[in-house]
Amino acid sequence: GQQNGIVIDTTDQSTGEHTWLGSVQHPWGDNFGAGCYYTPDHVDLVVAAWESGDPYNLYGLYRQQFDNTYTFTDVDPFITAPEGEGITYEFPDCHLPASAQDYENTLIVGVEKFTGTTAYTRPLICHAVRESDFYSMAFTEPRPFLDVSSSYGMRLQSTTGYWWLERPDGVWRSPRAAAAPLDLTPDIVSLRAKRGNLTIELDNSRAQYATPPEKRSEVVLKLGYRTTAGNEAVEVGRYWLDSWEYSSSPNISILKLFCLDGQGLASQWSSRFLMRWPANKTVWEIVQEIICRWGINLTSPAGIPRSSAVDNLYPDFTLPPTTRGDVSLRRILAFIPDSLVFTGNEAYLKDLRADEASSYSYGITHVILQGEYRQAVPLTRARAIGRDVDDNRIVEDAFDWTNLQLGIDIFSQDYDPNLQSAARAQERADAILRKGSLPAQGGQITVPPNVGQELYDVITVTDKRCGISSKKYRVMDIDANYSLREWQYRQAFTLGAP
């Protein structure tokens, strides 16, 4: 469990030794190798080790840094397996080119070793998600990537033109330069962008797409608009190609691309092993550690509010093996009033506060082509029950007095031992009531596109045809449609309570 960093003073070749003796949180035993790379202000380090834990011991790969103050950070695991399952992780390495391009990230390789029936030693790879750093826990799911058995580890390196991977009996390389981007705009027949997916229909009459793009290619969607400065466009989302479909009829050839955004990728990921956070991470950190598994980085944009519970609640949270990503998110987001917004290769948490100001108005200058508005009976009472550290019962309530006084009693209750104070329990009760009120005021409007409209924005709607005047709603979903055949270019907003 001891690590030593030896520092050489290049002026006189003297050395200094700096020791890290492990931590209470991650007490290490056996070590199965380490890999590292140098940056100007620290050394990034990956260690394979056995860890003593409760209720079981683990084998895992851990990240750590040795910085320019000669201090080891604490370790953070990114893949583990319980002792007794016959799986160990060994011989890791990591690397990032000194002059990395914006599409290049830290790569980590290691070996997954299984000693049970049909034993194997299988190379694994993962990488930092875009715009995250080495120690932020934002790494993709480790996965097999090379059809070889590797009893020992592999080493990573890079030159100007290539990434290199080697072991004693082989060398592999891959070009560093990305292929030139392909502009699909001139051939788009139609597209539909909705939360979770994007469908693009392309004219293939000249067989220009006889070779389709590679699966999981990144697709950048920009929606255009006309201003006094001329035709302009703004990026409104990033997607990843999931499948495609060719179709033909007399004088027509079409290629249809089906793409997923971060929300869509969530439904295709599932936990490979038991994942547990034993009350040692905030909700924000848990969400970050989940969504990075499919390549999305959790951020904190300036000006976006989030609730106190996001940063102050430390739940004992567990994901059993094979739990899908969308299910995982629903479970952890149930602890807080915030919603998760995916935007390109990033996501952020937003507290949908009832006092949020309107960002835009529809119905006067920006016309409403179609409108539907509904009002339903909301949740009127919520209760959260917890236990403090002395096992005393905590009960906190939230009320919608306006509707309760009308005799409407719709009740929801949640028991959670993670709620160990009255403040945390009250936040949960408020969150249950708030989320229960959002669907009670709803509907949909169809408008000419507003490319700057974002999910969960508050808007003001005036539709005199229905007697709606300056009424606030929240944008709960955005559905963008373009069709060259029908000369249609519009957006539909699903509405909720502000």
Residue, then its C-alpha position, 0 to 999 in steps of 0.5 A: g500500500q505504499q508508493n514512493g515518488i522520487v524527484i531528481d533536482t536537475t541542477d545537482q542530481s540530488t534526489g528527494e523521496h515522497t511517500w504516499l501510504g494509502s488512505v482509509q478509504h482505499p487501503w491497498g494490498d497487492n499491486f499488479g502494475a502501474g503506468c504513467y505519463y508526464t505533463p508540465d505540472h504533474v504526473d498522471l498515474v494508473v495503478a492496478a491493485w487489490e483493495s480491502g473493503d466492506p462488505y467485500n474486497l476488490y480488484g481494480l484500476y485506480r487513477q492518481q496524480f503526483d503533482n509539482t508540489y510532490t504530493f500524491t492525490d488520493v486514488d479514485p477507482f474507475i473499474t472494479a471487480p469483487e474478490g472471489e469472482g476470478i477477475t483481476y485487472e493488471f498491467p495498466d498504462c496511460h498516455l496523452p500526446a504532448s500536443a493533443q488535438d481537441y478530439e484526442n483524450t487520455l487513453i488507458v489500457g490494461v488487462e482483464k484476467f479471468t481465472g475461471t472456466t474458459a479463462y482469458t486475459r483480455p486487453l481493455i481500453c478506455h479514454a477521458v471524455r472530451e473536455s475533462d481532465f484526468y482526475s475528474m472521474a470522467f472516463t468511458e466504460p473500459r471495453p475490449f478492443l483488440d482480438v488478442s490474448s495478452s498475458y502481460g500489459m501493453r504500452l502506449q505512446s505517440t508521435t506526430g503522426y500516429w498513436w502507438l501500442e506495443r507489447p514484446d511480440g507486436v506493435w500496432r499504430s493508428p493515425r492521429a489525424a482525423a478525417a476531413p468533415l463531410d457536409l451533408t447539408p446539400d443532400i438533406v431531404s428531411l430531418r427530425a431532431k427530438r430529445g434522444n435521437l436525430t433522423i436525417e434523410l439524404d438524397n442518394s440519387r448520384a450514389q454519392y453515399a454508396t459508402p456510408p459514414e462509419k457507425r458512431s461517427e459524430v454528427v453536428l446539427k446546425l439549424g439556420y435562420r435569416t437575419t439582417a446580416g444574412n443567412e446564419a446557422v447555430e449549432v443546436g446538438r451533437y449526435w452519434l450515428d447509430s444505424w442507417e437504411y437505404s431505400s429506393s423506388p423509381n428515380i429515387s434513392i434515399l439514405k436515412l441516418f439514425c443518430l443518438d444524442g447523450q440521452g439516446l446513448a444512455s439507453q444503450w449502456s448498462s452497468r457491467f458490474l455492481m457499482r456502489w457509492p457508499a455515502n461518499k459522493t455527492v449526487w453531482e459526482i454520482v451523475q458525473e461518474i455514470i454519464c461519463r461511461w458513455g462519453i458525456n462530460l458533466t459540466s457546471p455552466a455559469g448562470i444555470p441554477r442547481s439545487s442545494a441537494v445536488d452538492n450536499l446530499y451523499p446518498d448510499f447509492t447502488l447500481p446492480p449489474t445490467t442496469r441501463g443508463d436511462v434507468s440509472l439516471r431516473r433513479i439518481l435524479a429522483f433524489i433531487p428536484d433538478s433535471l439533466v440537460f444533454t447538450g452535445n458531448e456535455a450535460y448539466l443539471k438545472d434546478l427548475r425553479a418556479d421563479e425563473a424568468s421568461s427567456y422568450s415570448y411567442g404569439i405576438t412577433h414570433v407567431i404560433l402556427q398551432g397551439e394546444y393548452r391543458q390544465a390538470v389536477p396536480l400533486t398537492r401534498a408530498r412527504a419525505i421520511g428519513r433517519d438521523v445518525d441516531d436512528n430518529r425518524i425525520v418527517e418533512d412535508a410540502f403542500d400546495w395549499t391552493n389546491l388543498q383548499l379546494g378539497i384536492d388531496i393527491f399525496s406522494q411519499d418517499y422513505d430514504p435513510n439517506l435523508q439524515s437531516a431535516a434540511r435534506a428531508q425538506e428538500r426531498a419533499d419540495a422536489i417531489l411536489r415540484k416534479g409532480s406539479l410540472p405535468a399539470q400545466g401543459g400542452q404544445i405549440t408549433v412555431p417557425p424555428n427559434v434556434g436559440q430555444e433550449l430545453y427547460d427554458v421558461i417562455t411566455v405564450t400569447d394565443k388569443r385564439c384560446g384566450i391565452s395571454s402572457k402565460k408562462y410555460r416551461v419547454m419540456d421537449i423540443d421537436a425540430n422538423y425540416s422537409l424539403r418535400e413539404w416545404q416545412y421547417r418548424q419546431a414543436f415545443t412540449l409545454g409544462a408548468p413554469 
